Amino acid sequence: MDSLDHAIIAELERDGRISNVELASRIGLTPGPCLRRVQRLEASGVIRGYRAVVDPEALGRSFEVILQVDLASQETSVVEGFEREVAALDEVVEFKRLFGTPDYFVRVAVADLASYESFLTRRIMSVRGVGKLSSHFAMKNLKG
């Protein structure tokens, strides 16, 4: 990847719906070579896709919680089952297995505190192998 590829990526990260003509203009290429570069970045997997950024409040999911989870067991079947079940939950918007403690970082988006309490007790705490849970509520969103 060269500086033009990096410039293309930066522009597409800012605006994934930019036209090829505008993108080419911004990075100093003609449309043909610009399009070929974008297609190459897509084909090689550097650009994995495009998405819409949606207002969580409009979807009734403006209450966000960071949930830390430790499993009670590290058995393969428990770990795989937990990951499969939690990854399938619509309320889970980010899910990472960590080195060290806690075992997992889970970002949850729901309507309000009551919805979160219901989600936690009915959906998360019912998953086999869940040990310790710790919920963190953001005071202020500073970036992202």
Order of alpha helices (4+ residues) and beta strands (2+ residues): alpha-alpha-alpha-beta-alpha-beta-beta-alpha-beta
